[in-house]
Amino acid sequence: MAVARSFVGKRFRLDGSGHRRERKGTYFFTEIRAGLATFFAMAYIISVNSTIVSQSGGTCVCPPDSPDLCDSDPEYMICVAGVQRDLVTATAAISALTTFCMGLFANMPIALAPGMGLNAYFAYTVVGYHGSGLVPYQVAVTAVFVEGFVFVGLTVLGLRQWLARAIPASIKLATGVGIGLYLTLIGLTYSAGIGAVVGAQSTPLELAGCKPEFRDDMGLCPSSEKMRNPTMWIGIFCGGILTVMLMMFRVKGAIIFGILLVSIISWPRGTPVTYFPYTELGDSMFDFFKKVVTFHPIEKILTVQEWNISAYGGQFGLAFITFLYVDILDCTGTLYSMARFAGAIDEKTQDFEGSAVAYLVDAFGISIGALLGTPPVTAYIESGAGISEGGGTGLTAITTGLCFFISIFFAPIFASIPPYATGCVLIIVGSLMAKAAKDINWRYIGDAVPAFLTIAIMPFTYSIAYGLIAGIISYIVLNTFVWIIEKISGGRIRPADKEYKDPWTYKIEGGILPPWLTRAAKGKKDFWRPYEDVEHNTSDGHLGSGVGGGGAPGMTLEGKDGAATEVMAGSGAAAERGGFGKTGDVRGSSTSGSEEGEKVKV
């Protein structure tokens, strides 16, 4: 009670603070515990993001005539190891900064970090494995930097919400599923996974699983050595099966536990599964690992933006638009899902308390993260792990941010986590994201085919952008022709199953303009403050203690009276949630870049 009555309690509207809009059921030590729960649910992103993005090679230069993309070049691989260490620091730093600011300025229990899916697209499509992609690393982070400031403009003008809702529901759901399959394929490869599959000639993919030294000049495994790599089996059993078992029994931090177990097994030298072989690269990595606690400054990827993009105009634009689109769905979806869980959505404006500030924190975080060398930052649905522990104010996010800050000084540990420790995590995340497929409207072929193309083309072309292009263009073409035929025939000729089509409109209840701009136009002097009457503001109460109604297709919550409420589910990877707030039980997980359709009893 003493803390609640203090400046801190009133600033964050703790229960008992006396603030006219205090959040019921929020207590100081509960918020601290909730922040720790969120951190342990998403701490894996430090190692996973650094592993994935470092596969691009960063600023290291691989000669274009290298037959194996410099895989056998010790000097280049040592440079890549340095980039990975930089990325550990950068990932922890930007996660700490943005999460802390989200709690301090927006008073939301939401954590942010570089987004899963977008980091893979950044590394394997935009920059490419060891720089073999569309644009150099320096140009890619420039695209991310610009995207952040475009987001600032979209947020100020209120267009971000409109863009998120203007995309057809089937495409939004399919985007998450496609990204899930994309991550799964990455988790099965050698570069950032367990090494179970490899590209082939007679077929697109081929079974692998041999030790790297047995791969031939084409990267293929001989039949006698397939599936005999011990590191792959360690990753499957300890990082995959064990992790899933822990998740089935709702053990908090199951993902990070699996990663740490595989890593600990791989750290001793001289074993068949060691991550530190007696080579020049292995010696360099082991020397850094032995430091355990140290601060590693960002040396190779700090502020390396390249502004002369004339030679990459088209590819720069494609990468920029893809980052923008996926981020709009990703972060906006997550923030709305959390607000709807709280019953904090104003049904008139379709807005929630602190939304503009939350969006601005995300937008500026994207640009700052680009200066540090990371892919776009986004909100994580793992924040639900903290909310399930009773977190409901910005103190939860501040605690999580401080934990990320402390992890900066453990860079030697996070940089020494092998790819086969995180490969199964990507597969698990992909499986959780695929759950959204059941909510796609398969009954109407005009919705189903564009959604399926979005899902299929993402992993098969190794590109999120191409999947989005295929899905959106096919949706426009199919449904435009149907509309033209109906108009010409006066409605007499129409598809047999048209009544099952998902409704779509560019109009949003409450209008396009953000609430603060509407209030300013009406002459409200303190336009930055929301209306205090119930009609225009429904954000009182504990974040996580109620359920809002209406909204875009997403996670379905079923009340005691049987009424179903849909909420938009957003991004991140697997979130393990127990009871949600004070009133109910949220079961299962929700994942990155999609709008889940998970039914929850409340």
N, C-alpha and C positions, 0 to 999 in steps of 0.2 A: 504493500500500500504506500510505503514511503517513496518508492521509486515512481509509482504511478502519479503521485501528487507533485513530483519534481518537474523541472523543465523538460527532462527527457520524456516523462510520461505524457505530458501535455503535447509535446511536439509530435509524438507518434500516436497519440490518442489511445493510450492504454486504458483498459477497464479500470474505473475508479479515479481517472485523472481529472474528472470534472469538466472535460471538454464537452461542448454541446453535441458533438458528433463522435463521441468515444466509441471504440470498437469493442463490443461486449465479448468477454471471454478471452481477452488478450492480456497476458501477464509477462513481466520482464524476463524471468528465468525460463518461462515456456518459450518465449521468442528466441532466447539463446540456444536452447535445445533444438528448436526447429531449424535454426540456421545451420547447426552442425549436421542435422539429418540431411538437409539439402546438399551440403558440401560432399558428404560421403556418397550420396546418390549420383553425383556428377563429377567427382574428382577424376574419374577415368579419362575425361576429355583432355586433360593435360598431356598425358602420354599418347592417346590416340591421335589427337590433332597434330602433335609434333611429328609422330611417325608418318602420318599420311602426307602432310604438306612437305616434309623434308624429301619425299620421293620425287618432288619436282626438281630437286637440286638447288633450289634457291638461286643465289647469285653465283654459284659455282659454274664454271664453263666446261662443257663437254664438247670436244671436237665433233663436228657433224659427220665426219667419216669414221667415227668409232664403230666397230662392228657389233659390239655388245652394249652400246650406250654407256660406256665407261664403267661397267660393272666390275671389270678386272683391273681397273686403274687405281692403285692404292692411294695415290695423291688426291685424286678426285673424290674417292670414298671418304677419306679423312676430312676433306672439305665439307662433304655432305653431313658427316657426323657433327661437325661444328655448327652447321645450319640447324640440325635437330636440337642441339643444346640451346641455340638462340631461340628456337621456337618454343621450347619448354618455358623459358623465362617470359617470352612474349605472350604465350597463351595464359599463363598464370597471372601476369600483370594486367592484361586487358580484361580478364574475367574478374579480377579483384576490383579494378577501377569501375567498370560498368555496373557490377552488382552492388557495390557500395553506394554509387550514385543513385541507382534505382531505389534503394532503401531510403537514402537520405532525402532526396528531392521529391520522389513520387510516392513515398510511403507505401510501397508495394512489396510483398514478400516474394519477389520474382528474381531469379538469378539469370545472368547472361554469360555467354561464352561463344567462341567461334562455332558456327553451326555445323552439325554432322550433315553430310550430303553435299553442302556447298563447299566444304573443305576438299572433298574428293573430286568434285567437278573442277575446282580451282587447280588441284595438283595434277590430275590425270588427263584432263581435256584442255583446259585453258593454257597451262604451262607445259603439261605433258611430263611423262616420266623422264627425269634427268634432262629437262628442257627440250623435249622433242615435240612439243605441242604447238598451239596456234600462235602464242606470243611469248616473249621472254617474261621471266618472273617480275622484273621491274615494271613492265607495262601492265601486268595483271594486278599488282597492288595499286597501281594508279587508277585502274577501273574501279576497284573497291573503294578507294579514297573518294572518287567523284560520286559514287553511288551514295555514300553516306550523306553528302551535302545535298544531293537531290532528295533524299529522304527528309532532310530538314525542311525543304520547301514543300514537299507533299504533306508533311505533318502540319505545318503552319496553315496551309490552304485547305486542309481537311480532305485532300484527295486520296490519302492513303487508305482510309476506311472505304471510300467508294471503289477504289481499284480492287481491294480485297473481296468485296461483295459482288463486283461486276463479273468476275470470272465464273463460268458455269460450275455448278456444284460437282458434277461428275468429273470435270477436269481437275478441280481442286483435290478431290479424293484420290484420283488416279495419280496425281503428282506425288503424293506421299508414298503410295504403293510402289511406283516406279523408282523413286529414290531408295526405297527399302531394298529392292532387287539389285539396284546399282551398288549399294553398300555391301550386300551379300556377295556379289561377284568379287568385289575388292577383297573382302575377308577370306575368300578362297584362293587368292593368288599368292605368289611368293613375295611381292614387293611390300605389301602391308597386311599380310594374312598368314594362313597356315600352309600355303603352298600345295593345295589339293588339286588345282586345275592350272592349265597353261594353254596359251594360244597354240594352234596347230595349223597344218596346211590343208589336209584333206577334209578336215572338219573345223568349224570355228573354234572349238575348245577340245581339250583332251585331258584325260585323267593324268595326274602327276604324282606328287608325294614322294619323290626321290630326294636324296641329298643334293644340294646345289652343285657339288663337284661332279656328279654323274650326268648332269644335263649336257646335251650335245650342242653343236654350234647353233642349232635352231632353237635352243632352249627346251627341247623335248626330253622326256625321261625314257630310258630303255625299259622294255616290258619287264625285265627281271628285277628292276629296282623300284618300280612303281609302288607307292604306298608303304615304303620301308624307311621313311625319314622319321627318326624318333622325336624330333621337335614337333612335327605335325601331330603325332599321337598325344604328346604332352599337352599341346594346345587343345585338342579335341576333348580329352577326358577331364583335364583339370580346368581349362579355360572355358570349355563349352558345356559338357554334360553336368559337371559339378555346379557351375554357375546357374544353369537352368533348374537343377534340383533345389538349390538354395532359394531361387525366386519362387518356385512352386510352394515352398514353405514360408514365403514372405519374410525371409531374412534380410534385414536392411543392409545395404552396402554389398549385396551379392556380387554385383559386377566387379567392383574394385577388389573384392576378396579373390575372385578367380584370376584377375590380372596379376595380383601380387603373388599368388601361389605359383603360377607358371614362371614369373620373374625370379622368385627366390630359387626355384629349381634350376634355372638357367644361369645363375650368377657364379657358382663355383667353376673354376677353370679345370681343364683336363678331363671333363666328362663328355659323353656323346651329345649332350644337349646344351652345352655351354654357349653363352652369347659372347664370350670373350676368348676366341681361339688365339693360339700363339702365332699371331701374324702382326704386321705393322699396324693394321687397322684395329685388331683386337687389343693390342698393347695400348694404343691411344685411348680407346674406349674404357679399358680397365683402369688406366691411370686417372681418368676423370671420375669414374665410379667410386674410387677409393676416397675421394674427398668428402663424400656423403653430404655434408652440410657446407655450402659455400654459395656466394652470389656470383652467378655467371652473367656478365654484361652482354647485351645484344651487340654483336660485332659485325656480322655479315649481312644482316637484312634490315637494319634500322634506317628509315627514311631513304629508301633506294628508288623512289618513284622516278619514272622516265616519262617526261612530258612531250617528247617528240614522238607522236604516235602516227605520223603520216603514213608510215609503211605498214601499219597494222589497223587502219581505219575500220574496215569491215569486221575483222575479228575482235577488235576492241569493243565495237558497238554490240556485237553478239554476246560477248562475255558480260558487258555492263547490263544489258537488258535482262539476261538470265539471272544474274545476281539480284537485280532489282525485283523481278517477278517472284522468285522463290522466297526472298526475304519478306516481301509484302505478305505472302501467305503464312510464312513461318512465324515471324515475331508477332504480327497482328493476331493471328489465330491463337497463339499461346496466351497473350495478354487478355484477349476476350474470353477465353475459356476460364481463366482464373477469376475474372470479374463476374462471369455468369455463375460460377460456383458460389460466389459470395452474395448473389442477388443484388449486385451493385450496378447493373445495367439500367440506364434510364431508357424506358421503352419509347419515349417520345423522340429523343435525340439519338438513340442507339449508341450512347457514349457511356463512359464510366469515369469515376472520380480519378483525377490525376492522369488521364489518358494522354493529354498533350505532352506533359512532362515525361511520362514513360516513353513515348515515342521519340522524343527529342534525345533522351539518354541513349536509346538504342541507336539513333541516327549518328549522333556525335561519336558514340563508341565504335561504329563501323569505320569512320574516318580515322580515328585515333589508332584503332587496331591495324589499319592499313599502314600507318606510319611505322608501327612495330613489326610489320611483315606478316600479319595474319589474314586469313580469309574473313568474310563478313561475320560480325557478331550478331547473335540473335537470342531471344528469350528461350528458356528451357522449361519444358513441362515437368522435368525433375523437381522443379520448385514445389510440385504437389507433395513430394516427400516431406518437406518442411511444414506445409500447410496441414498435412495429416497429423503432425505432431502438435498442432495447435497454433502454429505461427499465423499471424494475421496482420502484421504491420511491417514497416520498413526495417525494424530491428532485426527481423529474420534475415533479410537480404544483407544488411550490414555485417552480421555475424558471418555469413557465408563469404562475403567479400574479404573479410579479415583472414579467414582460413585460406583463401586463394593467395592472399598476400604472403602469408607464412610459407606457403608451398613454393614460393619463388626461391627460397633459400635451400630447397631440397632438389634443385635441378639435377644433380648427379644421379639421384634415384630415379626420377621420372625419365631422364634421358637414357637410362639403361634398361628400360622395359622393351623386350624384343617384340617384333611384329607378330610372331605366333602366339604371344600372350594376349594380343588385342584382336586377332583375326576372328575368333569366335564371338567376340563382343559385337563386331560389325554384323555377323550373321544373325545373332540374337536380336539386335536392333532392327535389322531388316525384316525378321519374322514378325516382330511386334508392329512395325509399320504396315505390313501387308494386311493386317486385320481390317483396315479401312476399305478393302476391296468389297467386303460384304455389303457396304452401304452405297456402293455405286448403283445407279439405276440401270440394271441389266434388262429391265422389261421393255424399254424403248430403244430400238437399235440406233436411233439418232444420238442418243446419249452414250450407249454402250460402246460403239465402235471407236469414237474419238477417245474415250477413256482407255480402251484396250490398247490403242496405238500409243498413247502416252506411256502406259505401263511397259509395253514391250520394247519400244524403241530406245528408252533410256539405258537399260543394261546392254542391249544388243549393239548399240552404237557407242557405248561407253560415254554417253553425253546426256546430261539433263536437258540442255538447250534443244537438241534435236527432238527429244521426246515431247517437249512443250510445243515446239513448232508444229509437229505432226498432229498433236491432239487439238490444238486451237484452230489450225487451218481446216482440218477435216470437220470440226464442229461447225465452223462458219459456213463452209461450202455446203454440207449436207442440209443444215437447217435453213440456210438462205434459199436454196432451191425448193425446199418444201414450202416455205412461206410464199415464194413467187407462184408456185403451182396453185396453192390455195387461193391466192388473190385473183389469179387469172380465171380460175374455175368458179369463183364465187363461193368457195368453201365446199363445193360438191366433191372434189377430189382431194383426199387427205389420207395419210398413212393409217393403216388399220388399227395400230396401237398408239395413236397420237395422244389418247387420253392419259397414257402413263408417262408422258414426257415431263421431266423436271421443269417446274416453272422458272423462268428467267426474266429479269428486268434490270435495267440500268438505274432505276429509281431506288432510293434508300429512304426509309421512313425517318423523318427528321431532317431530310435535306442533305446536300453535299457539304455545305459549309460547317466548320466545327462549331460547337456550342459557344466558345468564347467569342468568336467572330459574330455570331448571331446576337449575343448579348451586347456587344459593342455597337452593332448596327441599330439596336433598339434604344441606345442611349444610356445603358447601364454603366455608371462611372467606374465601378470596380468590376469590370467585365471579366477579369481573370478569376473571379470567385464564382462558383456555381450558385444557382438559385437555391434558397433555403427551404422552399416549400416542397411538400411531398410529391406534388404533381411533376415537378421538374427534376427532382433529385432523390434517388432511391438508394443512396450509397451508405446509409447508416448501418451500424452493426458490425459484427465480427466477420472479417474476411474468411469465408469458409464455413460459416454457420448457417447458410441458407442456400437456396437455389433459385436462380432467375429463370424467366420463361422466354419462349420465342427464340428467334435467331436463326443463324445459318445452319445447314446440316452439319452435324458433328457428333459429339458424345451425347448419348441419351441418358437422362437421369429419370428414374421412375419413382414417384412419390408414394406415400402410404395409401393415397386414395387411388392409385393406379394411373394417375395422369402423367404423361410423359413430357419431358422438357428437353429440348435439344440445345446444346451449347457447342460453340466452335472450339475444337481441340486443335492445338498447334504443334510446336516443334520440340526439338531436343531428341534425345534417344530414349531408352527405356526408363520410365519412372515407376518406382515401386511405391505404392501408396497403401497406407493402412486406413484407419478411420479418418474421415475428412471433416475437419472442424470439430464441432461439438455434437453434431446431430446425427451422424450416420456413418455408413461404411462404404468406402469407395474401394472397389476391388479391381485388380488387374493393372495394366500398364497402358500408357499412351505414349505416342512417339513423335518423331520429327517430321516436319513438313507436311502434315496431313491433317485432315479433320476426321477424327476417329468416330466410330459409331458404337461405342461400348456402353452397355446398359448397366446402370448402377442403382442399387436400392438405397434410398435415403429415408 
